[in-house]
Amino acid sequence: MKSLKIKTIQTFIKFLLLGSSLTTGSVLAQTLPLTPSLINFNSDEGEKLLIESRSREDFFPLSTQFITQNNQAYCGVASIVMILNSLQIPAPEAPQYKPYRVFTQDNFFSNEQTKKVLTADVVARQGMTLEELGKLIASYDVKVKVYHAADTNFEEFRKLAAENLKQPGNYVVVNYLRKEIGQEKGGHISPLAAYNQQTDRFLIMDVSRYKYPPVWVKAKDLWKAMATTDTSSGKSRGFIFVSKI
C-alpha cells in the first residue's frame, strides 16, 4: 500500500512538472540556473524530499491550482489566486470560462473591497508589501494572520509553518528577498507547499515559473530572506497564514 502511494505521488509530480498546464499561460523551460544551496523540485532529490515529507498537505491542492504570474509584479496576485481557488472560496465570474466561476489574475480585482486596498494598475507598477498582501487576501471571505519577521523569530516561524503544512485548508504564503536564498534580484511572494524535517527545507511553489522552478530552500535561508526590510514599507518582510473563516 505504501509503495502504491509513493508511485501515485511520483506520477502526479511528473504530470505537474512535465507539461500538463492547469494554468493561464504556458510554462517556459529555460529557467535560470540554481545555486547549490537550492534543490530543484523537478529532480530526483527534490521528488524524494516530497515523498519523505510529513508536512505536505498543501502540496496537492496548490499544485492543481499552480499558475504563472501574469507580469513581473503580479507574484502576490498569482499566489492569492492559487490559495483562494485551493480553499474553494466563491469566485467572481470569469468571462473566458463562462458559465464557470474561478479566480483568475484578471478578475481578482473585481471585488470592490479589493480595489479599496490596491488597484490592479498600482500592483502592476509596483507590486505589494506584506501588509498590503494580507489586506488584499482579507478582502475576500477568509481568515488572515500576518507575521512580520521582525515581530517573531526563526524557531517560531519554522514551528508554525511546519505545523500549518500538516493541516488541510490552511495555507502559508511567504514574502522574501530573492538574493538571500541565492536567486536574482528583489522581493518576491509565493506559497509554501511542504516541509521536509530531515533536511530542514521548505518547498516554495515559485509563481514566476518563467524564471525559476519550485525549489527546496533551507529553512534558515528562507528566514533570513524574510527578515530583510522592504524599502517600500520600511518594515520587514515575513509570512501569512490563510484559512477559511
C-alpha positions as semicolon CSV with decimal commas, in nm:
position;residue;x (nm);y (nm);z (nm)
1;M;0,000;0,000;0,000
2;K;0,283;0,239;0,089
3;S;0,465;0,171;-0,240
4;L;0,141;0,235;-0,430
5;K;0,101;0,570;-0,256
6;I;0,460;0,667;-0,340
7;K;0,403;0,565;-0,703
8;T;0,090;0,780;-0,714
9;I;0,282;1,079;-0,581
10;Q;0,561;1,025;-0,834
11;T;0,312;1,004;-1,119
12;F;0,141;1,323;-1,006
13;I;0,473;1,507;-0,982
14;K;0,561;1,411;-1,338
15;F;0,212;1,514;-1,453
16;L;0,255;1,852;-1,285
17;L;0,608;1,929;-1,399
18;L;0,628;1,781;-1,746
19;G;0,371;1,993;-1,914
20;S;0,012;1,945;-1,805
21;S;-0,091;2,308;-1,781
22;L;-0,372;2,385;-1,543
23;T;-0,263;2,747;-1,571
24;T;-0,316;3,064;-1,761
25;G;-0,023;3,090;-1,996
26;S;0,240;2,832;-2,081
27;V;0,534;2,733;-1,868
28;L;0,879;2,809;-2,004
29;A;1,154;2,553;-1,969
30;Q;1,455;2,789;-1,984
31;T;1,466;2,888;-1,618
32;L;1,771;3,045;-1,455
33;P;2,033;2,813;-1,302
34;L;2,009;2,734;-0,931
35;T;2,285;2,772;-0,675
36;P;2,400;2,456;-0,489
37;S;2,206;2,568;-0,179
38;L;1,873;2,518;-0,359
39;I;1,723;2,187;-0,470
40;N;1,516;2,182;-0,787
41;F;1,180;2,018;-0,717
42;N;1,196;1,870;-1,066
43;S;1,487;1,644;-0,977
44;D;1,523;1,301;-0,821
45;E;1,635;1,459;-0,495
46;G;1,354;1,715;-0,499
47;E;1,096;1,443;-0,561
48;K;1,240;1,232;-0,280
49;L;1,210;1,522;-0,034
50;L;0,838;1,549;-0,104
51;I;0,777;1,175;-0,073
52;E;0,957;1,171;0,263
53;S;0,788;1,487;0,390
54;R;0,538;1,462;0,675
55;S;0,419;1,819;0,617
56;R;0,282;1,823;0,263
57;E;-0,094;1,868;0,298
58;D;-0,081;2,188;0,093
59;F;0,115;2,043;-0,197
60;F;-0,165;1,869;-0,384
61;P;-0,432;2,144;-0,355
62;L;-0,181;2,414;-0,454
63;S;-0,027;2,214;-0,737
64;T;-0,365;2,163;-0,902
65;Q;-0,407;2,542;-0,897
66;F;-0,042;2,624;-0,979
67;I;-0,016;2,927;-1,210
68;T;0,244;3,162;-1,353
69;Q;0,219;3,529;-1,260
70;N;0,084;3,742;-1,547
71;N;0,358;4,003;-1,521
72;Q;0,671;4,059;-1,316
73;A;0,486;4,250;-1,041
74;Y;0,198;4,003;-1,000
75;C;0,365;3,743;-0,778
76;G;0,134;3,837;-0,491
77;V;-0,177;3,824;-0,709
78;A;-0,087;3,484;-0,853
79;S;-0,019;3,349;-0,503
80;I;-0,352;3,477;-0,371
81;V;-0,543;3,331;-0,667
82;M;-0,386;2,988;-0,609
83;I;-0,483;2,996;-0,242
84;L;-0,840;3,123;-0,292
85;N;-0,904;2,855;-0,554
86;S;-0,748;2,589;-0,330
87;L;-0,977;2,697;-0,045
88;Q;-1,275;2,688;-0,286
89;I;-1,382;3,039;-0,193
90;P;-1,682;3,153;-0,406
91;A;-1,527;3,318;-0,709
92;P;-1,642;3,601;-0,936
93;E;-1,737;3,534;-1,295
94;A;-1,451;3,473;-1,535
95;P;-1,581;3,577;-1,881
96;Q;-1,347;3,342;-2,068
97;Y;-1,481;3,043;-1,871
98;K;-1,848;3,141;-1,854
99;P;-2,069;2,999;-1,700
100;Y;-1,800;2,861;-1,468
101;R;-1,655;3,067;-1,187
102;V;-1,291;3,064;-1,086
103;F;-1,042;3,316;-0,952
104;T;-0,800;3,446;-1,215
105;Q;-0,541;3,721;-1,210
106;D;-0,776;3,922;-1,431
107;N;-1,090;3,904;-1,217
108;F;-0,927;3,915;-0,873
109;F;-0,966;4,293;-0,856
110;S;-1,336;4,283;-0,949
111;N;-1,415;4,287;-0,576
112;E;-1,486;4,646;-0,460
113;Q;-1,322;4,577;-0,123
114;T;-1,008;4,464;-0,302
115;K;-0,992;4,784;-0,508
116;K;-1,001;4,988;-0,186
117;V;-0,674;4,825;-0,078
118;L;-0,488;4,848;-0,411
119;T;-0,591;4,866;-0,775
120;A;-0,466;4,633;-1,045
121;D;-0,276;4,919;-1,213
122;V;-0,089;5,008;-0,895
123;V;0,012;4,646;-0,832
124;A;0,125;4,606;-1,194
125;R;0,356;4,906;-1,148
126;Q;0,500;4,843;-0,803
127;G;0,389;4,508;-0,662
128;M;0,278;4,498;-0,298
129;T;0,410;4,491;0,057
130;L;0,346;4,214;0,309
131;E;0,081;4,426;0,481
132;E;-0,092;4,503;0,153
133;L;-0,079;4,135;0,062
134;G;-0,260;4,049;0,385
135;K;-0,527;4,314;0,327
136;L;-0,584;4,202;-0,031
137;I;-0,635;3,841;0,077
138;A;-0,863;3,952;0,361
139;S;-1,083;4,143;0,116
140;Y;-1,234;3,801;0,041
141;D;-1,408;3,574;0,291
142;V;-1,102;3,420;0,454
143;K;-0,910;3,434;0,782
144;V;-0,568;3,601;0,755
145;K;-0,278;3,621;1,001
146;V;0,018;3,840;0,902
147;Y;0,361;3,783;1,061
148;H;0,637;4,036;1,006
149;A;0,972;3,865;1,062
150;A;1,078;4,143;1,299
151;D;0,789;4,053;1,529
152;T;0,875;3,684;1,559
153;N;1,184;3,460;1,531
154;F;1,323;3,175;1,325
155;E;1,224;2,895;1,563
156;E;0,866;3,017;1,586
157;F;0,838;3,055;1,208
158;R;0,970;2,705;1,143
159;K;0,742;2,550;1,406
160;L;0,429;2,736;1,294
161;A;0,488;2,686;0,921
162;A;0,576;2,316;0,951
163;E;0,265;2,255;1,161
164;N;0,050;2,453;0,919
165;L;0,171;2,240;0,629
166;K;0,042;1,930;0,810
167;Q;-0,311;2,071;0,816
168;P;-0,553;2,075;0,522
169;G;-0,725;2,400;0,431
170;N;-0,465;2,627;0,592
171;Y;-0,202;2,789;0,368
172;V;0,128;2,972;0,402
173;V;0,248;3,247;0,168
174;V;0,595;3,400;0,211
175;N;0,737;3,740;0,120
176;Y;1,118;3,723;0,088
177;L;1,422;3,880;-0,076
178;R;1,544;3,655;-0,355
179;K;1,915;3,733;-0,325
180;E;1,920;3,596;0,031
181;I;1,841;3,247;-0,099
182;G;2,082;3,274;-0,393
183;Q;1,842;3,393;-0,663
184;E;1,835;3,704;-0,879
185;K;1,702;4,042;-0,780
186;G;1,447;4,171;-0,535
187;G;1,142;4,093;-0,324
188;H;0,913;3,809;-0,417
189;I;0,595;3,634;-0,298
190;S;0,496;3,267;-0,337
191;P;0,317;2,994;-0,138
192;L;0,491;2,720;0,057
193;A;0,377;2,368;-0,028
194;A;0,571;2,134;0,202
195;Y;0,838;2,098;0,470
196;N;1,097;1,822;0,497
197;Q;1,204;1,783;0,859
198;Q;1,506;1,560;0,790
199;T;1,675;1,824;0,574
200;D;1,504;2,127;0,732
201;R;1,385;2,260;0,397
202;F;1,065;2,424;0,274
203;L;0,925;2,382;-0,077
204;I;0,849;2,716;-0,244
205;M;0,594;2,692;-0,527
206;D;0,751;2,980;-0,718
207;V;0,487;3,156;-0,928
208;S;0,747;3,314;-1,161
209;R;0,777;2,988;-1,349
210;Y;0,942;3,161;-1,647
211;K;1,234;3,242;-1,412
212;Y;1,273;2,967;-1,151
213;P;1,123;2,623;-1,085
214;P;0,975;2,527;-0,748
215;V;1,267;2,485;-0,508
216;W;1,351;2,331;-0,174
217;V;1,518;2,603;0,033
218;K;1,693;2,571;0,368
219;A;1,462;2,696;0,644
220;K;1,732;2,924;0,784
221;D;1,799;3,080;0,443
222;L;1,428;3,145;0,388
223;W;1,406;3,305;0,730
224;K;1,699;3,537;0,651
225;A;1,528;3,632;0,325
226;M;1,205;3,719;0,510
227;A;1,390;3,910;0,782
228;T;1,502;4,173;0,530
229;T;1,349;4,521;0,513
230;D;1,108;4,610;0,235
231;T;1,207;4,964;0,133
232;S;0,851;5,035;0,015
233;S;0,709;4,992;0,366
234;G;1,014;5,032;0,589
235;K;0,907;4,709;0,760
236;S;1,041;4,357;0,748
237;R;0,905;4,102;0,508
238;G;0,752;3,785;0,651
239;F;0,477;3,529;0,607
240;I;0,099;3,498;0,613
241;F;-0,139;3,218;0,713
242;V;-0,467;3,191;0,523
243;S;-0,767;2,969;0,602
244;K;-1,145;2,967;0,579
245;I;-1,329;3,168;0,845
